[in-house]
Amino acid sequence: MDRFKKIPVREQDPKVRATNFQEVCYGYNKEEAMEEASRCLNCKNPLCVTKCPVSINIPEFIKCVKEGHLEEAAKVIAKYSSLPAVCGRVCPQESQCEGKCVLGIKGEAISIGKLERFVADWSRENNISLAYVEESKGKKVAVIGSGPAGLSCAGDLAKKGYDVTIFEALHEPGGVLVYGIPEFRLPKESVVKYEIENIKKLGVKIETNVIVGKTVTIDELMNDENFDAIFIGSGAGLPKFMGIPGENSNGVFSANEFLTRSNLMKAFKEEYATPIRVGNKVAVVGGGNVAMDAARTSLRLGAEVHIVYRRSESELPARAEEVHHAMEEGVIFDLLTNPLEILADEKGWVKGMKCIKMELGEPDASGRRKPVAIEGSEYVIDVDTVIMSLGTSPNPLISSTTPGLEINKRQCIVAEEDTGLTSKGQVYAGGDAVTGAATVILAMEAGKKAAKAIDEFLSK
């Protein structure tokens, strides 16, 4: 075995998977996982842990895998993370734990994410119970939103003996894990539902179809329902648009709406009559992970798909693995290209998109080189569907119905970084509702920090 080369992970063939919604990556089997784990140097000062937002004891769980003690490995991870099968699939490990792996200096970093996924899947397949709860504290905490921030906060508080109720606006719990990330990256039945069931086994109650700000307000939860503390993890569900002419044409979606229809309303299954239309040729505007998800979903629904992005390939914000998978599957990348106008036919349906070619100038505030339009380079791309994937911001519903809750100019809730405490006493917040759209693992980190702070506050 070459210590500097990772054990490759098996995947569906690109031509086959571009026509189905089954998971792309097959993950490791036990032999592969043990071989990959045996590459780990078990560093005395593990830098991988310093870059894990939830501080999993990575060398410890990998050592357990190497020795074949898989139940022990699962227990190590469970101390830190409520959603290991999710994180093993969707965390940007290359810029976090794996990005700090010492082996990555001379060769390839340990596949920490794939090992975490293997352990989580193994413990699910073998019905390993990881539920351990302290005795009841006799105090009630409400959690708004059942996405990664809310689930992480609820799980940690339940383990500490609190009576936790999650209030979810949609009919299915899971937040972005169910409506945002597609089936081929994150299977809903086997992975997401199972991890939510594990959190319920800790005693967490989940009430769906409760829109906080409409069905009930934060003040009512505190004053009428006697919750001792509240955590807001309501995410960032308000899509952004470019503000260009023609954006209100029929056939223009936000990536949020498009993915919700596909994932939560099962448009990818033929037996569901979900109203979703991809037409023959789709343009997805944007270059992040959500843009890749929308593009790869459109491809599987039968369209020719173009990603339109105003910078070059090296500036794409999406994970390298996602870009690589999209290219393998046949998504076409129109880089250094910016939309100017969406063209519609006489009935108001999209028939094309006017674009302009760009070149990269000096770096801007983000550190990336700023795209500058090339005069006279306008052209029209024939498309019948446009999906805007330009990021999201928090829905103002909660902040506008909660007196005393401070928000910033981006509509995000203002909260202390280390505790999640907001300007309103006993109310904490974290995840995308505070930061704007970010990653699953950062939302989980915020949920964990808030759970710790709520426990300290209520213990006093």
The 8 nearest C-alpha neighbors of each residue, nearest first, counted from 0:
[[1, 2, 4, 34, 38, 3, 6, 5],
 [0, 2, 3, 4, 5, 38, 6, 106],
 [1, 3, 38, 4, 0, 5, 102, 106],
 [4, 2, 106, 1, 107, 102, 5, 105],
 [5, 3, 107, 1, 2, 106, 6, 108],
 [6, 4, 7, 107, 109, 35, 3, 110],
 [5, 7, 35, 8, 4, 31, 34, 110],
 [8, 6, 5, 9, 31, 27, 4, 35],
 [7, 9, 26, 27, 6, 10, 25, 24],
 [8, 10, 25, 24, 26, 7, 11, 27],
 [11, 9, 24, 25, 23, 12, 8, 26],
 [12, 10, 23, 16, 13, 24, 15, 9],
 [11, 13, 15, 14, 16, 10, 23, 17],
 [14, 12, 328, 16, 15, 327, 17, 11],
 [15, 13, 17, 12, 16, 328, 18, 327],
 [16, 14, 12, 13, 17, 18, 11, 19],
 [15, 17, 19, 18, 13, 14, 11, 12],
 [16, 18, 299, 14, 15, 328, 19, 13],
 [17, 19, 299, 16, 15, 20, 14, 300],
 [20, 18, 16, 21, 17, 299, 15, 183],
 [19, 21, 183, 182, 22, 16, 299, 18],
 [22, 20, 183, 19, 23, 182, 16, 186],
 [21, 23, 183, 24, 184, 20, 182, 186],
 [24, 22, 11, 10, 183, 21, 184, 25],
 [23, 25, 10, 26, 22, 9, 11, 8],
 [26, 24, 10, 9, 23, 27, 22, 8],
 [25, 27, 24, 8, 9, 113, 117, 28],
 [28, 26, 31, 32, 117, 8, 29, 25],
 [27, 29, 31, 30, 32, 26, 117, 33],
 [30, 28, 32, 31, 33, 27, 117, 67],
 [29, 31, 33, 32, 28, 34, 27, 35],
 [32, 30, 34, 28, 33, 29, 27, 35],
 [33, 31, 29, 35, 34, 30, 27, 36],
 [34, 32, 65, 36, 30, 35, 31, 64],
 [33, 35, 31, 37, 32, 36, 30, 65],
 [34, 36, 32, 37, 33, 38, 6, 31],
 [37, 35, 65, 33, 38, 34, 61, 39],
 [36, 38, 34, 65, 39, 35, 33, 62],
 [37, 39, 36, 2, 35, 40, 109, 34],
 [40, 38, 37, 41, 36, 109, 61, 58],
 [39, 41, 42, 38, 102, 37, 101, 58],
 [42, 40, 58, 39, 43, 45, 62, 59],
 [43, 41, 45, 44, 40, 58, 39, 46],
 [44, 42, 45, 41, 40, 58, 46, 59],
 [43, 45, 42, 46, 41, 48, 47, 49],
 [46, 44, 42, 47, 48, 43, 58, 49],
 [45, 47, 49, 48, 99, 44, 100, 50],
 [46, 48, 96, 99, 45, 50, 49, 100],
 [49, 47, 51, 46, 50, 54, 45, 57],
 [50, 48, 46, 47, 51, 54, 45, 96],
 [49, 51, 95, 96, 48, 47, 52, 46],
 [50, 52, 54, 48, 96, 53, 49, 95],
 [53, 51, 444, 54, 50, 441, 440, 49],
 [52, 54, 444, 51, 55, 79, 80, 443],
 [55, 53, 51, 48, 52, 56, 49, 79],
 [54, 56, 57, 79, 53, 76, 48, 51],
 [57, 55, 59, 58, 48, 54, 60, 75],
 [56, 58, 59, 60, 55, 61, 48, 47],
 [59, 57, 61, 41, 60, 56, 62, 45],
 [60, 58, 62, 57, 61, 56, 63, 75],
 [59, 61, 72, 63, 57, 62, 58, 75],
 [62, 60, 64, 58, 63, 59, 36, 57],
 [61, 63, 65, 59, 60, 64, 58, 66],
 [62, 64, 68, 60, 72, 66, 61, 65],
 [65, 63, 67, 61, 66, 62, 69, 33],
 [66, 64, 33, 36, 62, 37, 63, 67],
 [67, 65, 63, 64, 68, 62, 33, 69],
 [66, 68, 64, 65, 69, 63, 33, 29],
 [69, 67, 63, 71, 66, 64, 70, 72],
 [68, 70, 72, 71, 67, 64, 73, 63],
 [69, 71, 73, 72, 68, 74, 122, 127],
 [70, 72, 74, 69, 73, 68, 75, 63],
 [71, 73, 60, 69, 63, 75, 70, 74],
 [74, 72, 70, 76, 71, 75, 118, 77],
 [73, 75, 77, 71, 72, 76, 70, 78],
 [74, 76, 72, 73, 77, 78, 60, 71],
 [75, 77, 73, 78, 74, 79, 80, 55],
 [78, 76, 74, 80, 79, 75, 73, 81],
 [79, 77, 76, 75, 80, 74, 55, 81],
 [80, 78, 77, 55, 76, 53, 54, 81],
 [79, 81, 77, 82, 76, 83, 78, 53],
 [80, 82, 151, 77, 83, 154, 79, 198],
 [81, 83, 85, 80, 84, 194, 86, 151],
 [82, 84, 86, 85, 119, 87, 80, 81],
 [85, 83, 116, 119, 87, 86, 82, 120],
 [86, 84, 83, 88, 82, 87, 89, 191],
 [87, 85, 90, 83, 88, 89, 84, 82],
 [86, 88, 116, 112, 115, 84, 85, 113],
 [87, 89, 86, 85, 90, 116, 84, 112],
 [88, 90, 86, 87, 85, 91, 184, 439],
 [91, 89, 86, 92, 440, 88, 87, 439],
 [92, 90, 93, 94, 89, 95, 318, 438],
 [93, 91, 95, 97, 90, 94, 96, 112],
 [92, 94, 98, 97, 91, 95, 96, 318],
 [95, 93, 98, 92, 91, 97, 96, 99],
 [94, 96, 92, 50, 98, 93, 97, 51],
 [97, 95, 47, 50, 51, 98, 99, 92],
 [98, 96, 93, 100, 99, 92, 108, 95],
 [97, 99, 94, 93, 95, 96, 100, 92],
 [98, 100, 47, 97, 96, 46, 101, 95],
 [101, 99, 97, 108, 103, 102, 47, 98],
 [100, 102, 103, 104, 99, 108, 46, 105],
 [103, 101, 108, 104, 100, 106, 105, 107],
 [102, 104, 108, 107, 106, 101, 100, 105],
 [103, 105, 102, 101, 106, 107, 100, 108],
 [106, 104, 103, 102, 3, 107, 101, 108],
 [107, 105, 3, 103, 102, 104, 4, 108],
 [106, 108, 103, 4, 3, 5, 102, 109],
 [107, 109, 103, 102, 100, 97, 110, 106],
 [108, 110, 111, 5, 97, 39, 107, 100],
 [111, 109, 113, 112, 114, 108, 5, 97],
 [110, 112, 114, 109, 113, 115, 97, 96],
 [113, 111, 87, 115, 114, 110, 116, 92],
 [112, 114, 116, 110, 115, 111, 87, 117],
 [115, 113, 117, 111, 116, 112, 32, 110],
 [116, 114, 112, 87, 118, 117, 113, 111],
 [115, 117, 87, 84, 113, 119, 114, 118],
 [116, 118, 114, 120, 115, 119, 121, 27],
 [119, 117, 121, 115, 116, 120, 73, 122],
 [120, 118, 84, 116, 122, 121, 117, 83],
 [121, 119, 123, 117, 122, 118, 116, 124],
 [120, 122, 118, 124, 123, 119, 117, 125],
 [121, 123, 127, 125, 119, 120, 124, 126],
 [124, 122, 120, 126, 121, 125, 119, 127],
 [125, 123, 121, 122, 126, 120, 127, 119],
 [124, 126, 122, 123, 127, 121, 120, 128],
 [127, 125, 123, 124, 122, 128, 121, 129],
 [126, 128, 122, 125, 129, 123, 70, 124],
 [129, 127, 130, 126, 122, 197, 131, 123],
 [128, 130, 131, 127, 74, 77, 73, 197],
 [131, 129, 128, 201, 132, 200, 197, 158],
 [130, 132, 129, 158, 133, 201, 128, 159],
 [131, 133, 158, 160, 159, 130, 134, 201],
 [134, 132, 160, 159, 158, 135, 131, 157],
 [135, 133, 160, 136, 132, 159, 161, 158],
 [134, 136, 160, 137, 161, 133, 162, 159],
 [135, 137, 160, 138, 161, 134, 159, 162],
 [138, 136, 135, 161, 139, 162, 160, 134],
 [139, 137, 136, 161, 162, 227, 140, 226],
 [138, 140, 162, 226, 227, 163, 161, 141],
 [139, 141, 163, 228, 226, 229, 227, 162],
 [142, 140, 229, 164, 163, 165, 226, 230],
 [141, 143, 165, 230, 229, 149, 231, 164],
 [144, 142, 231, 166, 232, 165, 233, 230],
 [145, 143, 233, 167, 232, 149, 146, 166],
 [146, 144, 149, 173, 174, 172, 150, 167],
 [145, 147, 174, 173, 149, 148, 144, 175],
 [146, 148, 150, 443, 149, 442, 151, 439],
 [149, 147, 446, 443, 442, 151, 232, 430],
 [148, 150, 145, 232, 152, 146, 151, 144],
 [151, 149, 153, 147, 145, 152, 148, 154],
 [150, 152, 446, 154, 148, 443, 149, 153],
 [151, 153, 446, 450, 447, 149, 155, 150],
 [154, 152, 150, 156, 151, 155, 149, 157],
 [155, 153, 157, 151, 156, 152, 198, 150],
 [154, 156, 158, 152, 157, 153, 450, 151],
 [157, 155, 159, 153, 158, 154, 161, 450],
 [156, 158, 161, 160, 154, 159, 155, 201],
 [157, 159, 132, 155, 156, 160, 133, 154],
 [160, 158, 156, 133, 157, 161, 132, 155],
 [159, 161, 135, 133, 157, 136, 134, 158],
 [162, 160, 157, 136, 156, 138, 163, 159],
 [161, 163, 139, 138, 140, 157, 160, 164],
 [164, 162, 140, 203, 161, 141, 139, 153],
 [165, 163, 204, 141, 205, 203, 142, 166],
 [164, 166, 142, 205, 143, 141, 206, 204],
 [167, 165, 206, 143, 144, 209, 207, 205],
 [166, 168, 207, 144, 209, 169, 145, 208],
 [169, 167, 210, 208, 209, 207, 166, 170],
 [170, 168, 208, 171, 167, 207, 172, 209],
 [169, 171, 208, 207, 172, 168, 167, 209],
 [172, 170, 169, 173, 207, 177, 167, 263],
 [173, 171, 145, 174, 167, 170, 207, 169],
 [174, 172, 146, 145, 177, 176, 175, 171],
 [175, 173, 146, 176, 145, 177, 172, 178],
 [174, 176, 179, 178, 177, 146, 173, 180],
 [177, 175, 173, 174, 180, 179, 178, 146],
 [178, 176, 173, 175, 174, 179, 263, 187],
 [177, 179, 259, 263, 175, 262, 176, 174],
 [180, 178, 175, 258, 176, 177, 259, 181],
 [179, 181, 176, 178, 185, 175, 177, 182],
 [182, 180, 183, 184, 262, 185, 179, 292],
 [181, 183, 186, 185, 184, 20, 187, 22],
 [184, 182, 22, 21, 20, 181, 23, 185],
 [185, 183, 182, 181, 22, 23, 186, 180],
 [184, 186, 182, 183, 181, 187, 180, 88],
 [187, 185, 182, 190, 188, 189, 183, 184],
 [186, 188, 191, 190, 189, 192, 185, 182],
 [189, 187, 192, 190, 186, 191, 193, 182],
 [188, 190, 187, 193, 186, 192, 191, 194],
 [189, 191, 193, 187, 186, 192, 188, 194],
 [190, 192, 187, 194, 193, 188, 195, 189],
 [193, 191, 195, 188, 194, 190, 187, 196],
 [192, 194, 196, 190, 195, 191, 189, 197],
 [193, 195, 197, 191, 196, 192, 82, 190],
 [194, 196, 192, 198, 197, 193, 191, 199],
 [197, 195, 199, 193, 194, 198, 192, 200],
 [198, 196, 194, 200, 195, 199, 193, 201],
 [197, 199, 195, 201, 200, 196, 154, 203],
 [198, 200, 203, 196, 202, 201, 197, 195],
 [201, 199, 197, 202, 198, 196, 130, 203],
 [200, 202, 199, 198, 203, 130, 157, 158],
 [203, 201, 199, 200, 204, 157, 198, 162],
 [202, 204, 199, 163, 201, 164, 198, 157],
 [205, 203, 164, 165, 163, 199, 202, 206],
 [204, 206, 165, 164, 166, 207, 203, 167],
 [205, 207, 166, 167, 165, 204, 209, 208],
 [206, 208, 167, 170, 209, 168, 169, 166],
 [209, 207, 168, 169, 170, 167, 210, 206],
 [210, 208, 168, 207, 167, 166, 214, 211],
 [211, 209, 168, 214, 213, 212, 208, 167],
 [212, 210, 215, 216, 213, 214, 209, 397],
 [211, 213, 216, 397, 400, 215, 396, 210],
 [214, 212, 210, 211, 215, 216, 396, 209],
 [215, 213, 210, 211, 209, 212, 216, 208],
 [214, 216, 211, 213, 212, 219, 217, 210],
 [217, 215, 212, 219, 218, 211, 220, 400],
 [216, 218, 220, 219, 401, 221, 215, 211],
 [219, 217, 221, 216, 220, 222, 401, 223],
 [220, 218, 223, 222, 216, 221, 217, 215],
 [221, 219, 224, 217, 218, 223, 222, 226],
 [220, 222, 226, 225, 218, 219, 224, 223],
 [221, 223, 219, 225, 220, 218, 224, 226],
 [224, 222, 219, 225, 220, 221, 218, 226],
 [223, 225, 220, 221, 226, 222, 219, 218],
 [226, 224, 221, 222, 223, 227, 220, 139],
 [225, 227, 221, 139, 140, 228, 224, 220],
 [226, 228, 139, 140, 225, 138, 221, 425],
 [229, 227, 425, 140, 226, 426, 141, 230],
 [228, 230, 141, 426, 140, 142, 427, 425],
 [229, 231, 427, 142, 428, 426, 143, 232],
 [232, 230, 428, 143, 233, 142, 427, 429],
 [233, 231, 149, 144, 148, 143, 429, 234],
 [232, 234, 144, 231, 432, 143, 235, 431],
 [235, 233, 431, 432, 232, 236, 393, 430],
 [236, 234, 393, 392, 431, 432, 391, 237],
 [235, 237, 393, 394, 391, 234, 238, 392],
 [236, 238, 392, 391, 394, 393, 235, 239],
 [239, 237, 391, 236, 253, 390, 392, 255],
 [240, 238, 391, 389, 390, 237, 241, 392],
 [239, 241, 242, 387, 389, 238, 253, 246],
 [242, 240, 243, 239, 389, 246, 387, 338],
 [241, 243, 240, 244, 246, 245, 239, 340],
 [242, 244, 241, 340, 246, 339, 245, 341],
 [245, 243, 340, 246, 341, 242, 339, 247],
 [246, 244, 341, 247, 248, 340, 342, 243],
 [245, 247, 248, 244, 243, 341, 251, 242],
 [248, 246, 245, 249, 251, 244, 250, 341],
 [249, 247, 245, 246, 347, 348, 251, 349],
 [250, 248, 348, 251, 347, 349, 247, 343],
 [249, 251, 384, 349, 348, 248, 252, 385],
 [252, 250, 385, 249, 386, 384, 248, 246],
 [253, 251, 386, 257, 254, 387, 385, 250],
 [252, 254, 387, 255, 256, 386, 257, 388],
 [253, 255, 257, 388, 256, 386, 387, 258],
 [256, 254, 253, 258, 257, 259, 238, 179],
 [255, 257, 259, 253, 254, 258, 260, 252],
 [256, 258, 254, 260, 259, 255, 252, 253],
 [257, 259, 261, 260, 255, 179, 256, 262],
 [260, 258, 178, 256, 262, 263, 261, 257],
 [261, 259, 264, 257, 258, 262, 263, 266],
 [260, 262, 266, 258, 265, 259, 264, 267],
 [263, 261, 265, 259, 178, 264, 260, 258],
 [262, 264, 178, 259, 265, 260, 261, 177],
 [263, 265, 260, 262, 261, 266, 273, 259],
 [266, 264, 262, 261, 267, 263, 268, 271],
 [267, 265, 261, 273, 268, 264, 271, 260],
 [266, 268, 265, 261, 269, 300, 20, 262],
 [269, 267, 266, 270, 265, 271, 272, 261],
 [268, 270, 271, 267, 266, 272, 265, 273],
 [269, 271, 268, 272, 266, 265, 267, 273],
 [272, 270, 269, 273, 268, 266, 265, 264],
 [273, 271, 274, 270, 266, 269, 265, 268],
 [272, 274, 266, 271, 275, 264, 265, 260],
 [275, 273, 272, 276, 260, 266, 264, 271],
 [276, 274, 273, 277, 260, 266, 257, 261],
 [275, 277, 278, 274, 250, 384, 300, 257],
 [276, 278, 384, 297, 302, 279, 281, 275],
 [277, 279, 276, 383, 280, 384, 302, 281],
 [280, 278, 302, 303, 277, 383, 281, 301],
 [279, 281, 303, 382, 302, 383, 304, 278],
 [280, 282, 384, 304, 382, 385, 305, 303],
 [281, 283, 305, 385, 306, 304, 386, 284],
 [284, 282, 386, 306, 385, 307, 387, 305],
 [283, 285, 307, 387, 388, 306, 308, 386],
 [286, 284, 388, 308, 389, 290, 287, 307],
 [285, 287, 315, 290, 308, 316, 317, 288],
 [286, 288, 317, 316, 290, 289, 285, 291],
 [287, 289, 317, 291, 290, 292, 318, 321],
 [288, 290, 292, 291, 287, 293, 388, 254],
 [289, 291, 293, 287, 388, 288, 292, 286],
 [292, 290, 288, 294, 289, 293, 295, 287],
 [291, 293, 289, 295, 290, 294, 296, 288],
 [294, 292, 290, 296, 291, 295, 297, 254],
 [293, 295, 291, 297, 296, 292, 290, 283],
 [294, 296, 298, 292, 297, 293, 291, 325],
 [295, 297, 293, 299, 298, 294, 292, 300],
 [298, 296, 300, 294, 299, 295, 302, 293],
 [297, 299, 302, 295, 301, 300, 296, 304],
 [298, 300, 18, 296, 301, 297, 17, 19],
 [301, 299, 297, 298, 302, 296, 267, 277],
 [300, 302, 298, 299, 297, 303, 279, 277],
 [303, 301, 279, 298, 280, 297, 304, 300],
 [304, 302, 280, 279, 281, 298, 305, 301],
 [305, 303, 281, 330, 280, 302, 282, 298],
 [304, 306, 331, 282, 332, 330, 283, 307],
 [305, 307, 332, 283, 333, 282, 284, 331],
 [306, 308, 284, 333, 283, 334, 336, 305],
 [309, 307, 334, 285, 336, 310, 286, 335],
 [308, 310, 335, 336, 337, 334, 370, 357],
 [309, 311, 335, 308, 370, 334, 314, 312],
 [310, 312, 334, 335, 314, 313, 315, 309],
 [313, 311, 315, 314, 334, 310, 332, 335],
 [312, 314, 311, 315, 310, 316, 319, 367],
 [315, 313, 312, 311, 316, 310, 367, 368],
 [314, 316, 286, 312, 317, 313, 287, 311],
 [315, 317, 287, 286, 314, 318, 288, 313],
 [318, 316, 287, 288, 315, 286, 319, 321],
 [317, 319, 321, 320, 322, 288, 316, 91],
 [318, 320, 322, 321, 323, 317, 315, 324],
 [319, 321, 323, 318, 322, 324, 317, 325],
 [320, 322, 324, 318, 323, 319, 325, 291],
 [323, 321, 325, 319, 324, 320, 326, 318],
 [322, 324, 320, 326, 321, 325, 319, 327],
 [323, 325, 327, 321, 322, 326, 320, 328],
 [326, 324, 322, 328, 330, 327, 323, 321],
 [325, 327, 323, 329, 330, 328, 324, 322],
 [328, 326, 324, 325, 329, 13, 323, 330],
 [329, 327, 13, 325, 326, 17, 330, 324],
 [328, 330, 326, 327, 331, 325, 17, 304],
 [329, 331, 326, 304, 325, 305, 328, 332],
 [332, 330, 305, 304, 329, 306, 333, 326],
 [331, 333, 306, 305, 334, 307, 330, 308],
 [334, 332, 307, 306, 336, 305, 308, 331],
 [333, 335, 308, 336, 311, 332, 309, 307],
 [336, 334, 309, 310, 357, 311, 356, 308],
 [335, 337, 309, 356, 334, 357, 308, 355],
 [336, 338, 309, 354, 355, 308, 356, 339],
 [339, 337, 354, 353, 340, 355, 352, 336],
 [340, 338, 354, 353, 243, 337, 355, 341],
 [339, 341, 244, 353, 243, 352, 338, 245],
 [342, 340, 352, 245, 246, 351, 244, 353],
 [341, 343, 351, 352, 350, 349, 245, 340],
 [342, 344, 349, 348, 350, 347, 248, 341],
 [343, 345, 347, 346, 348, 350, 349, 342],
 [346, 344, 347, 343, 348, 349, 350, 342],
 [347, 345, 344, 348, 343, 249, 349, 248],
 [346, 348, 343, 344, 345, 248, 249, 349],
 [349, 347, 249, 343, 344, 346, 248, 250],
 [348, 350, 343, 383, 250, 342, 351, 248],
 [351, 349, 383, 343, 382, 342, 344, 381],
 [352, 350, 381, 382, 342, 380, 349, 341],
 [351, 353, 341, 380, 379, 342, 340, 354],
 [352, 354, 379, 340, 339, 378, 338, 341],
 [355, 353, 338, 339, 337, 378, 377, 379],
 [354, 356, 377, 337, 376, 336, 378, 338],
 [355, 357, 336, 376, 373, 335, 372, 337],
 [356, 358, 372, 335, 371, 373, 336, 370],
 [359, 357, 371, 370, 335, 372, 360, 373],
 [358, 360, 370, 369, 368, 371, 357, 361],
 [359, 361, 369, 368, 370, 371, 358, 362],
 [360, 362, 368, 369, 363, 359, 367, 370],
 [368, 363, 361, 367, 366, 369, 360, 364],
 [362, 364, 366, 365, 369, 367, 368, 361],
 [363, 365, 366, 362, 367, 369, 368, 361],
 [366, 364, 367, 363, 362, 368, 369, 314],
 [367, 365, 362, 364, 363, 368, 369, 361],
 [368, 366, 362, 365, 363, 369, 314, 364],
 [362, 369, 367, 361, 360, 359, 363, 370],
 [368, 370, 360, 362, 363, 359, 361, 367],
 [369, 371, 359, 358, 357, 360, 310, 309],
 [370, 372, 358, 357, 359, 360, 369, 373],
 [373, 371, 357, 356, 374, 358, 355, 370],
 [374, 372, 357, 356, 376, 375, 371, 358],
 [375, 373, 376, 372, 377, 355, 356, 357],
 [374, 376, 377, 373, 355, 356, 372, 378],
 [377, 375, 355, 356, 374, 373, 378, 372],
 [378, 376, 355, 354, 375, 356, 353, 379],
 [377, 379, 354, 353, 355, 376, 380, 356],
 [380, 378, 353, 352, 354, 381, 351, 377],
 [379, 381, 352, 351, 382, 353, 378, 354],
 [382, 380, 351, 350, 379, 352, 383, 280],
 [383, 381, 351, 280, 350, 281, 384, 380],
 [382, 384, 350, 349, 280, 278, 281, 351],
 [383, 385, 281, 250, 382, 251, 277, 349],
 [386, 384, 251, 282, 281, 283, 252, 250],
 [387, 385, 283, 252, 253, 254, 251, 284],
 [386, 388, 253, 284, 254, 389, 283, 252],
 [389, 387, 285, 254, 290, 284, 390, 253],
 [390, 388, 285, 239, 387, 240, 391, 284],
 [389, 391, 388, 239, 238, 436, 392, 289],
 [392, 390, 238, 237, 239, 235, 436, 236],
 [391, 393, 235, 237, 435, 236, 238, 394],
 [394, 235, 392, 432, 237, 236, 411, 395],
 [393, 395, 237, 396, 236, 235, 392, 397],
 [396, 394, 398, 397, 399, 393, 410, 411],
 [397, 395, 399, 394, 398, 212, 400, 211],
 [398, 396, 212, 400, 399, 395, 401, 211],
 [397, 399, 401, 395, 400, 396, 404, 406],
 [398, 400, 396, 397, 401, 395, 402, 212],
 [401, 399, 397, 398, 212, 396, 402, 216],
 [400, 402, 398, 399, 404, 397, 217, 403],
 [403, 401, 404, 400, 399, 398, 423, 218],
 [402, 404, 423, 405, 401, 422, 398, 424],
 [405, 403, 423, 422, 402, 401, 398, 406],
 [404, 406, 413, 422, 412, 403, 407, 421],
 [407, 405, 412, 413, 411, 410, 404, 408],
 [408, 406, 410, 409, 411, 413, 412, 405],
 [407, 409, 410, 406, 411, 412, 413, 405],
 [408, 410, 411, 407, 392, 406, 435, 393],
 [411, 409, 407, 408, 406, 393, 395, 412],
 [412, 410, 433, 406, 409, 407, 432, 393],
 [413, 411, 406, 433, 405, 432, 414, 407],
 [412, 414, 406, 405, 421, 433, 411, 407],
 [415, 413, 421, 419, 420, 416, 412, 428],
 [416, 414, 419, 420, 418, 417, 421, 413],
 [415, 417, 419, 418, 414, 445, 420, 429],
 [418, 416, 415, 419, 448, 449, 445, 452],
 [417, 419, 449, 452, 420, 448, 415, 416],
 [418, 420, 415, 414, 427, 428, 449, 416],
 [421, 419, 427, 414, 415, 418, 426, 428],
 [422, 420, 414, 423, 427, 426, 413, 419],
 [421, 423, 404, 405, 424, 403, 420, 414],
 [424, 422, 421, 404, 403, 426, 425, 420],
 [423, 425, 426, 422, 421, 420, 427, 228],
 [426, 424, 228, 229, 423, 427, 227, 420],
 [425, 427, 229, 424, 423, 228, 421, 230],
 [428, 426, 420, 230, 419, 421, 229, 231],
 [429, 427, 231, 419, 230, 232, 414, 420],
 [428, 430, 445, 433, 232, 419, 446, 432],
 [429, 431, 442, 432, 148, 433, 445, 232],
 [430, 432, 435, 234, 434, 436, 433, 235],
 [433, 431, 234, 393, 235, 430, 411, 233],
 [432, 434, 412, 411, 431, 429, 430, 435],
 [435, 433, 431, 432, 430, 436, 411, 437],
 [434, 436, 431, 392, 432, 433, 235, 437],
 [435, 437, 431, 391, 235, 390, 434, 392],
 [438, 436, 431, 435, 441, 434, 439, 442],
 [439, 437, 441, 440, 442, 436, 90, 91],
 [438, 440, 442, 441, 147, 443, 90, 437],
 [439, 441, 443, 442, 438, 444, 90, 52],
 [442, 440, 444, 443, 438, 439, 445, 52],
 [441, 443, 430, 148, 445, 439, 440, 444],
 [444, 442, 148, 440, 446, 441, 147, 151],
 [443, 445, 441, 447, 53, 442, 446, 52],
 [446, 444, 429, 442, 448, 443, 447, 430],
 [445, 447, 152, 148, 443, 449, 151, 444],
 [448, 446, 450, 444, 152, 449, 445, 151],
 [449, 447, 445, 451, 450, 418, 446, 444],
 [448, 450, 452, 418, 419, 446, 451, 447],
 [451, 449, 447, 152, 453, 452, 448, 156],
 [450, 452, 454, 448, 449, 453, 455, 447],
 [451, 453, 449, 455, 418, 454, 450, 456],
 [454, 452, 456, 450, 455, 451, 449, 457],
 [453, 455, 451, 457, 452, 456, 458, 450],
 [456, 454, 452, 458, 453, 457, 451, 459],
 [455, 457, 453, 454, 458, 459, 452, 425],
 [456, 458, 454, 459, 455, 453, 227, 138],
 [459, 457, 455, 456, 454, 453, 136, 138],
 [458, 457, 456, 455, 454, 453, 452, 136]]
